[in-house]
Amino acid sequence: MKSFLKVVFGSCLGVILASVIVFIIFFSMLGAAVGGVMGAFNGEKETKKVKAESVLLLDMNGVVTDTSVENPFDFLSKEVRKNYTLPEILKALEVARENSDIEAVVLKLENTGLNFATAKELRDALKRFQESGKEVIAYSDNYSFLNYYVSSVADQVIGGPEGSLNIIGLTSSTVFTKGLLQKLGVEMQVFKVGTFKGAVEPYILDGLSPANRLQIEEYLQGLWQGTTTEMAVSRGVDASVFQQFADNVQFMDKLDIAEQLGLIDTLVYRVDLDQTLAERLFGDSEYEMDYLHVEDLLPLYDSGSGSDEVAVIYAEGNIVIGTGEDSDDLWSSERVITERVVKQLREAAEDDDVKAVVLRVNSGGGAVTTSELICHELAQLKQEKPVVVSMGDYAASGGYYISSHASAIVANPYTLTGSIGIFGIIPNAEGTMKKLGLKEEQVSTSTAGSLSVTKPLSPRVAGKLQEMIERGYDQFITRVATGRDLSKETVDSIGQGRVWLGAKAIELGLVDQLGGLDVAIQEAARLAELDSYTVVESKEEVDWLQKIFGINVGASVQTLYEYFTLTNEEKLYRRTKQYIKQMSGVKALPPYDLTRVGATACETTQTTLGMM
């Protein structure tokens, strides 16, 4: 009786709270709509006008990505935006470079998250700004490695007296779980093709294999040597200074040491920064600084001229099955690549004004079925007009799969790419079942039975799985060989699941040119033989009314019901089941993740049946 009343109470409370949520959302949107109209008349939240002696301030918060996940209520805020995409920042810098009223750029990247290729594109854009004869000044109390890498290009690098410079080198760490799994009675049944399969090693080995260690060492050294060499040139010091700084643990010293080594120019308290900048830029410490932000300059960006268009399509995040319209997570900020990219590519092919396409790829892969759809559509598009892939931080495994048939591939020197390989993992928890005194019996209509995780696979099923993995790998290298005009033997020799940096990938024939998004756009225009053109960005339109009222209400009721009625163990089971469902199926994923912002490059592993 007690359980029954608990369920009834939880259900009623869930319905009531969901109704309240809908009520609040509806009237918030109504008020926002009215407020937006009134704001248009009252001139609220207008972009700031560019005046003489203005300064562009780059003080972004959060991780800089290629695309943004918009919130329908963002326009209610009157605060200055600080979460900008990389294309928006690059556009603002281009406006600032060409506008004679903008004197300088000030960097405050302390709260900015960057990955290696993104940091490289931002740094190169700042160098172009400096070529116009204008200054870049950087300030931070605490410099992370990549934030300092970008800031080191500045004409003056300023730190806080009690700040830090976190140059500690790059590290990749792998936790091996084989021993723990054995104690738990879990056997990981691994199916693989290739030598460089770092993703499966934690489950079957006690340490890194020689091949995997070699792979990790090479890409970490490539990142370290590349970035420290660039920083050394900008700071006028020898690159060995950075190695010694890390080896001697000088990142724990006060910034006076970094100043003595020539890595920092001067130390200033944050509260005195404006006066210091005013004195340097305008010769008067009492001068009132007039700061502009990225959003102030975006309306002034010149996207080109002429009726001919170069369309830019963004493919960022994990590659998933479907269109994404069935997602019940209203507030999710996760970026995913769905079948909508196929639709965007087809629309570009059918649009007579679009003469060339740039597909910006920033993905470590995901679902093979969607990857194949995008690859096929891109190959079809190439028959109609040039399509150039611009690689961001990642274009690995499934990310490379969808890129392989482009007319040309432009990668950043620090892009993580390749990872042409495939693996599969299915756990066998029969030992765990015995330890817990559990037993499972199955009745099946076939001799194969089900792919149960509580029993070992039969030799017949295991053999078929290995065949499927080998067939998937053969398809992968065939796609790459065809798209890149290489032999399958060549692709196999540089594949095997191995990851490469863009600087090495160009030597191997996996990419054609080094550069950022701007270089890819120029290459697309060149291939289309365009003298003048307009750059247009293809973005997904989100139907927020449908997403809020058509889907999420029911999910909210279910979520509230579960919150009040399920035990902690039941909630954990639900979350685990959902995760397994999300990760199931054949996928194209890399074994490494360089998303750690700052000094460490962390390695993670994927537990799934899939490709790497």
GIRA-V944316 format. One record per residue. N is the residue number from 1. SS is DSSP state (H for helix, E for strand, C for the rest). PHI is phi in degrees with one decimal (* if undefined). PSI is psi in degrees with one decimal (* if undefined). Layout:
BEGIN
N:SS:PHI:PSI  N:SS:PHI:PSI
END
This chain:
BEGIN
1:C:*:-41.8  2:H:-60.9:-42.0  3:H:-66.0:-38.9  4:H:-62.6:-46.1  5:H:-64.3:-35.4  6:H:-63.3:-42.4  7:H:-66.2:-44.3  8:H:-62.6:-45.6  9:H:-61.8:-44.6  10:H:-62.7:-40.6  11:H:-64.2:-46.5  12:H:-63.1:-44.7  13:H:-64.5:-38.6  14:H:-61.8:-44.2  15:H:-63.4:-42.7  16:H:-63.6:-48.1  17:H:-65.1:-38.3  18:H:-63.0:-40.1  19:H:-63.2:-40.2  20:H:-63.5:-41.7  21:H:-60.5:-47.4  22:H:-59.8:-42.2  23:H:-60.6:-46.8  24:H:-65.2:-43.9  25:H:-61.6:-43.0  26:H:-61.6:-49.8  27:H:-75.2:-24.7  28:H:-66.4:-43.5  29:H:-66.4:-39.3  30:H:-63.9:-45.5  31:H:-64.6:-37.5  32:H:-65.2:-40.6  33:H:-62.8:-45.1  34:H:-64.9:-43.0  35:H:-62.6:-36.7  36:H:-64.1:-41.1  37:H:-65.4:-45.6  38:H:-64.0:-37.4  39:H:-63.0:-34.6  40:H:-63.1:-36.2  41:H:-78.7:-34.3  42:H:-88.6:-6.4  43:C:75.3:27.6  44:C:-74.3:145.0  45:C:53.0:42.7  46:C:-79.6:152.0  47:C:-68.9:147.3  48:C:-73.7:141.4  49:C:-77.7:142.8  50:C:-81.9:120.5  51:C:-110.8:168.3  52:C:-61.3:144.9  53:C:62.1:39.3  54:E:-85.7:160.2  55:E:-132.8:130.1  56:E:-83.2:123.3  57:E:-104.3:120.3  58:E:-106.5:100.1  59:C:-133.3:55.9  60:C:-66.3:148.0  61:C:-109.2:142.4  62:E:86.2:-178.6  63:E:-80.8:132.8  64:C:-82.3:122.1  65:C:-124.4:178.3  66:C:-79.2:-32.7  67:C:-130.5:163.9  68:C:-119.2:148.7  69:C:-98.5:106.8  70:C:-75.1:143.4  71:C:-104.1:129.5  72:C:-64.2:-12.5  73:C:-106.5:8.3  74:H:-59.1:-34.7  75:H:-73.3:-6.4  76:H:-72.2:-25.4  77:C:-81.8:137.6  78:C:-99.4:2.2  79:C:-76.1:156.6  80:C:-68.3:131.7  81:C:-64.7:144.9  82:C:-134.2:3.9  83:C:-111.4:92.9  84:C:-109.1:152.9  85:C:-82.5:162.7  86:H:-60.2:-46.5  87:H:-58.4:-36.5  88:H:-65.7:-42.4  89:H:-65.0:-41.7  90:H:-64.7:-37.9  91:H:-64.3:-44.1  92:H:-62.5:-40.5  93:H:-65.6:-35.7  94:H:-66.9:-41.3  95:H:-61.9:-45.4  96:H:-63.1:-35.3  97:H:-64.5:-38.6  98:H:-91.0:-17.5  99:C:-88.1:120.4  100:C:-71.1:-16.4  101:C:-81.4:-12.7  102:E:-97.9:118.1  103:E:-88.0:-32.7  104:E:-161.2:169.9  105:E:-119.8:133.2  106:E:-112.5:125.7  107:E:-100.3:128.4  108:C:-132.1:87.3  109:C:-102.2:16.7  110:C:-59.3:-33.9  111:C:-105.2:19.0  112:E:-103.2:128.4  113:E:-96.2:130.0  114:C:-134.3:147.1  115:C:-104.0:170.5  116:H:-61.4:-50.5  117:H:-67.2:-39.2  118:H:-61.2:-44.4  119:H:-61.2:-38.2  120:H:-64.7:-44.5  121:H:-63.8:-40.6  122:H:-65.7:-42.4  123:H:-63.7:-42.7  124:H:-63.8:-36.9  125:H:-66.3:-36.8  126:H:-67.0:-35.3  127:H:-65.4:-39.6  128:H:-63.8:-37.9  129:H:-61.5:-42.2  130:H:-65.3:-29.0  131:C:-64.5:-16.6  132:C:-83.5:3.4  133:C:89.5:10.9  134:C:-104.7:160.3  135:E:-95.5:151.6  136:E:-121.3:128.9  137:E:-124.6:133.4  138:E:-116.3:142.8  139:E:-140.7:140.2  140:E:-163.0:143.4  141:E:-76.0:-36.1  142:E:-135.1:106.9  143:E:-88.3:122.4  144:C:-79.2:172.1  145:H:-61.6:-52.8  146:H:-71.2:-31.8  147:H:-66.9:-36.1  148:H:-71.1:-37.5  149:H:-54.8:-45.2  150:H:-68.9:-46.4  151:H:-67.0:-25.2  152:C:-63.3:-16.5  153:C:-75.9:-13.8  154:C:-65.1:154.7  155:C:-69.5:-28.8  156:E:-141.0:126.9  157:E:-108.9:118.5  158:E:-114.0:138.7  159:E:-123.4:168.5  160:E:-88.7:144.0  161:E:-54.1:-32.2  162:E:-107.9:23.1  163:E:-87.5:-163.4  164:E:-149.7:156.9  165:E:-125.1:102.3  166:C:-90.0:68.9  167:C:-101.0:97.4  168:C:-121.7:8.9  169:C:90.4:176.2  170:C:-111.1:135.8  171:C:-134.0:138.2  172:C:-117.6:125.4  173:C:-118.4:138.6  174:C:-127.3:126.7  175:C:-96.6:122.6  176:C:-95.9:124.3  177:C:-106.9:7.2  178:H:-56.6:-48.2  179:H:-62.0:-41.9  180:H:-64.1:-44.1  181:H:-61.9:-39.1  182:H:-62.7:-41.7  183:H:-64.8:-31.7  184:H:-83.0:-9.2  185:C:83.5:23.1  186:C:-105.8:127.7  187:E:-108.9:127.6  188:E:-93.0:113.5  189:E:-87.9:109.8  190:E:-106.1:136.2  191:E:-126.9:127.7  192:E:-149.8:162.1  193:E:-138.4:128.3  194:C:108.8:168.6  195:C:-93.6:-38.2  196:C:-95.9:76.6  197:C:-117.1:66.1  198:H:-61.6:-26.1  199:H:-66.8:-28.1  200:H:-94.5:-13.8  201:H:-60.8:-39.2  202:H:-59.9:-22.0  203:H:-92.7:-17.3  204:H:-126.6:-9.8  205:C:-124.0:166.6  206:C:-99.1:-5.2  207:C:-167.3:176.1  208:C:-65.1:137.9  209:C:-73.4:155.8  210:H:-55.7:-39.6  211:H:-65.8:-43.5  212:H:-67.8:-40.4  213:H:-61.2:-42.2  214:H:-59.7:-44.2  215:H:-60.8:-46.8  216:H:-64.7:-45.2  217:H:-59.7:-40.3  218:H:-68.0:-44.2  219:H:-77.0:-29.7  220:H:-68.2:-42.5  221:H:-63.9:-37.7  222:H:-62.0:-43.1  223:H:-67.2:-44.9  224:H:-65.8:-48.4  225:H:-65.9:-39.5  226:H:-64.6:-48.9  227:H:-70.3:-42.0  228:H:-68.6:-31.4  229:H:-65.8:-43.7  230:H:-63.2:-42.7  231:H:-64.7:-38.6  232:H:-63.0:-42.3  233:H:-62.3:-45.1  234:H:-65.6:-37.6  235:H:-91.1:-6.0  236:C:68.3:35.1  237:C:-126.1:170.9  238:C:-80.1:145.3  239:C:-61.9:-24.5  240:H:-64.9:-20.2  241:H:-60.1:-39.0  242:H:-71.2:-37.3  243:H:-64.8:-43.9  244:H:-65.4:-37.7  245:H:-59.7:-42.2  246:H:-73.5:-45.7  247:H:-64.0:-34.4  248:C:-89.6:9.0  249:C:54.9:36.2  250:H:-77.6:-7.1  251:H:-67.7:-13.5  252:H:-92.2:-7.9  253:C:-79.6:166.1  254:C:-68.0:160.0  255:H:-67.7:-9.2  256:H:-58.4:-36.1  257:H:-65.1:-45.2  258:H:-62.2:-34.0  259:H:-67.5:-41.5  260:H:-65.4:-32.3  261:C:-81.7:-5.1  262:C:85.8:13.8  263:C:-88.4:-23.8  264:C:-126.1:141.9  265:C:-86.3:-41.7  266:E:-158.6:162.9  267:E:-116.3:129.6  268:C:-140.0:138.1  269:C:-69.7:144.9  270:H:-54.5:-39.8  271:H:-68.1:-18.2  272:H:-101.3:4.3  273:H:-63.5:-45.9  274:H:-58.7:-40.4  275:H:-65.7:-38.8  276:H:-64.7:-44.2  277:H:-65.1:-42.5  278:H:-62.7:-39.3  279:H:-66.4:-41.5  280:H:-71.3:-42.9  281:H:-83.9:-36.0  282:H:-126.2:3.7  283:C:71.8:15.5  284:C:-146.2:109.7  285:C:-65.8:-18.1  286:C:-90.7:-2.6  287:C:-64.5:135.2  288:C:-83.8:114.8  289:C:-67.2:134.3  290:C:-109.7:97.1  291:E:-89.2:137.8  292:E:-108.6:155.0  293:C:-118.0:167.9  294:H:-53.9:-45.2  295:H:-64.7:-22.0  296:H:-71.4:-26.7  297:H:-99.0:-17.2  298:H:-58.5:-39.1  299:C:-64.5:-17.3  300:C:-92.5:-2.7  301:C:-70.3:134.0  302:C:-94.2:109.1  303:C:-86.4:7.1  304:E:112.9:-173.9  305:C:-144.2:158.6  306:C:103.8:161.0  307:C:-80.6:-20.9  308:C:-73.6:138.4  309:E:-123.8:146.2  310:E:-111.5:114.2  311:E:-90.5:134.7  312:E:-110.2:121.9  313:E:-115.0:132.9  314:E:-102.8:131.1  315:E:-125.4:95.0  316:E:-127.4:133.9  317:C:109.3:-169.4  318:E:-72.9:139.9  319:E:-84.5:120.6  320:C:-122.5:163.1  321:C:-81.6:141.4  322:C:97.2:-170.4  323:C:-100.9:-8.6  324:C:85.4:-5.3  325:C:-73.7:-16.7  326:C:-92.4:8.8  327:C:-68.8:135.2  328:C:-102.9:9.6  329:C:-98.8:96.5  330:C:-64.1:-38.3  331:C:-100.7:11.3  332:C:-64.1:135.4  333:C:-103.3:9.1  334:C:-71.9:133.0  335:C:-94.3:129.4  336:E:-133.2:154.9  337:E:-103.3:120.2  338:C:-117.5:-175.6  339:C:-68.1:-6.4  340:H:-63.5:-27.1  341:H:-62.5:-37.1  342:H:-59.6:-44.6  343:H:-62.3:-42.4  344:H:-64.8:-40.4  345:H:-64.2:-40.0  346:H:-67.4:-39.7  347:H:-63.7:-38.2  348:H:-65.3:-37.0  349:H:-65.6:-35.1  350:H:-86.8:-12.6  351:C:-85.5:115.3  352:C:-68.2:-23.1  353:C:-75.4:-25.7  354:E:-81.5:116.1  355:E:-100.0:-18.6  356:E:-156.6:157.5  357:E:-130.8:140.2  358:E:-115.3:123.1  359:E:-103.1:110.9  360:E:-87.4:113.8  361:E:-107.1:125.5  362:E:-139.5:78.0  363:E:-151.7:143.9  364:C:-95.0:4.5  365:E:110.3:-160.0  366:E:153.9:-133.7  367:E:-64.9:128.6  368:H:-68.0:-37.7  369:H:-61.5:-44.6  370:H:-69.0:-37.5  371:H:-59.6:-41.8  372:H:-66.6:-39.8  373:H:-60.6:-45.4  374:H:-67.3:-42.7  375:H:-58.9:-45.2  376:H:-62.8:-44.9  377:H:-66.5:-37.5  378:H:-66.0:-39.3  379:H:-63.1:-38.7  380:H:-66.2:-41.5  381:H:-62.1:-37.3  382:H:-62.9:-24.5  383:C:-70.7:-21.8  384:C:-98.8:-38.9  385:C:-159.6:159.8  386:E:-62.7:141.0  387:E:-134.8:122.7  388:E:-113.2:132.8  389:E:-93.8:131.4  390:E:-109.4:117.6  391:E:-91.8:133.0  392:E:-94.5:-131.9  393:E:-65.1:-37.2  394:E:-132.8:140.7  395:E:-153.3:61.3  396:E:-112.5:152.0  397:C:52.3:-113.3  398:H:-59.6:-30.5  399:H:-64.8:-36.2  400:H:-76.9:-35.1  401:H:-52.8:-49.8  402:C:-73.0:-14.9  403:C:-91.8:-20.0  404:C:-62.6:-23.7  405:C:-101.0:14.6  406:C:-69.0:159.2  407:C:-63.8:-34.4  408:E:-155.7:151.9  409:E:-122.5:124.7  410:E:-111.9:124.0  411:E:-123.1:154.0  412:C:-78.8:147.2  413:C:-55.1:-26.8  414:C:-104.3:10.9  415:C:-64.3:136.1  416:E:-92.3:113.7  417:E:-136.4:-173.7  418:E:80.8:-121.6  419:C:55.3:46.1  420:C:-84.3:96.9  421:C:-172.4:175.6  422:E:-150.2:143.0  423:E:-148.8:164.0  424:E:-142.4:141.7  425:E:-134.2:127.4  426:E:-129.5:118.8  427:E:-75.0:150.6  428:E:-123.0:108.4  429:C:-101.4:27.4  430:H:-60.5:-39.7  431:H:-62.8:-38.8  432:H:-63.9:-42.1  433:H:-59.0:-43.6  434:H:-65.2:-40.3  435:H:-62.3:-32.3  436:C:-92.2:-1.2  437:C:74.7:26.7  438:C:-103.4:152.8  439:C:-144.2:138.1  440:C:-122.8:135.3  441:C:-122.1:141.6  442:C:-119.9:145.8  443:C:-121.1:122.4  444:C:-132.4:155.1  445:C:-91.9:1.2  446:C:-135.1:160.7  447:C:-72.8:-22.1  448:C:-73.6:-34.1  449:C:70.4:-159.2  450:C:-102.4:161.1  451:C:-83.5:75.2  452:C:-80.2:144.8  453:C:-92.3:4.3  454:C:-105.2:3.2  455:C:-141.8:152.1  456:C:-69.1:149.5  457:C:-68.9:145.3  458:C:-70.3:154.1  459:H:-53.9:-35.7  460:H:-65.7:-47.0  461:H:-68.1:-41.9  462:H:-60.9:-40.0  463:H:-63.9:-40.6  464:H:-66.4:-37.8  465:H:-63.7:-42.1  466:H:-63.4:-39.1  467:H:-61.8:-41.5  468:H:-63.2:-41.1  469:H:-63.5:-44.5  470:H:-66.4:-37.4  471:H:-66.3:-39.6  472:H:-64.6:-40.7  473:H:-65.9:-40.9  474:H:-62.6:-39.3  475:H:-64.7:-40.3  476:H:-60.2:-53.6  477:H:-69.0:-26.3  478:H:-67.3:-44.8  479:H:-59.4:-45.9  480:H:-66.7:-43.0  481:H:-60.5:-42.7  482:H:-67.7:-46.8  483:H:-67.6:-35.0  484:H:-100.6:2.4  485:C:57.6:48.7  486:C:-121.8:161.8  487:C:-78.0:154.8  488:H:-63.0:-33.0  489:H:-64.6:-39.1  490:H:-66.3:-45.2  491:H:-62.5:-40.4  492:H:-62.7:-37.8  493:H:-69.4:-29.0  494:H:-103.2:0.5  495:C:-90.7:-114.6  496:C:59.2:22.7  497:C:80.7:8.1  498:C:-81.2:136.7  499:E:-93.9:147.4  500:E:-133.2:150.2  501:E:-81.7:154.5  502:H:-55.5:-37.5  503:H:-61.2:-32.6  504:H:-86.2:-32.7  505:H:-61.7:-31.5  506:H:-68.1:-32.7  507:H:-69.6:-29.9  508:H:-87.7:-5.9  509:C:86.1:10.0  510:C:-81.5:-24.4  511:C:-133.7:164.9  512:C:-105.3:-27.6  513:E:-154.7:150.5  514:E:-100.9:139.2  515:C:158.6:-179.2  516:C:-101.8:-161.6  517:H:-62.7:-36.5  518:H:-63.4:-39.3  519:H:-66.5:-39.4  520:H:-64.8:-39.3  521:H:-64.8:-43.6  522:H:-63.0:-38.5  523:H:-67.5:-40.0  524:H:-62.4:-42.5  525:H:-65.5:-37.7  526:H:-65.0:-44.6  527:H:-64.8:-31.0  528:C:-86.9:-1.2  529:C:57.7:50.6  530:C:-103.4:128.4  531:C:-88.1:-39.2  532:C:-133.0:143.3  533:C:-162.8:163.5  534:E:-114.4:133.7  535:E:-90.1:123.0  536:E:-119.4:142.4  537:E:-106.0:129.0  538:E:-93.0:117.1  539:C:-124.3:149.0  540:C:-73.8:134.6  541:C:-95.5:126.4  542:C:-99.4:124.6  543:C:-83.3:91.6  544:H:-68.5:-33.7  545:H:-62.2:-43.2  546:H:-66.6:-40.8  547:H:-66.9:-37.1  548:H:-79.1:-54.1  549:H:-92.5:-23.5  550:H:-87.2:-23.8  551:H:-127.7:-48.7  552:H:-73.9:-21.8  553:H:-62.4:-47.7  554:H:-62.0:-39.5  555:H:-65.9:-35.7  556:H:-64.8:-43.0  557:H:-60.1:-45.2  558:H:-63.0:-42.5  559:H:-63.7:-44.3  560:H:-65.4:-39.2  561:H:-60.3:-46.1  562:H:-65.4:-36.8  563:H:-61.7:-40.1  564:H:-92.2:-13.9  565:H:-114.5:-25.9  566:C:-87.2:147.6  567:C:-76.0:168.5  568:H:-61.0:-38.0  569:H:-65.7:-39.9  570:H:-67.2:-37.6  571:H:-65.1:-41.8  572:H:-62.6:-41.1  573:H:-62.2:-44.1  574:H:-61.4:-44.6  575:H:-65.2:-41.2  576:H:-63.9:-42.7  577:H:-62.6:-41.1  578:H:-65.3:-38.9  579:H:-65.0:-43.7  580:H:-62.5:-40.0  581:H:-63.2:-42.0  582:H:-65.1:-37.2  583:H:-91.2:-3.1  584:C:-76.8:163.6  585:C:96.6:170.9  586:C:-79.8:128.7  587:E:-133.0:159.5  588:E:-115.1:100.2  589:E:-132.4:145.6  590:C:-84.5:159.6  591:C:-84.8:-5.7  592:C:-123.7:153.4  593:C:-137.0:111.5  594:C:-100.2:45.8  595:C:-91.9:-3.3  596:C:-66.8:122.3  597:C:-82.5:129.6  598:C:112.5:-125.9  599:C:-93.9:-14.0  600:C:-117.5:135.2  601:C:-102.1:109.3  602:C:-91.8:147.6  603:C:-110.8:131.1  604:C:-121.7:166.5  605:C:-124.5:152.9  606:C:-103.7:132.3  607:C:-107.3:95.0  608:C:-166.2:164.9  609:E:-86.6:114.4  610:E:-178.8:-165.9  611:E:-112.0:152.8  612:C:-122.3:*
END
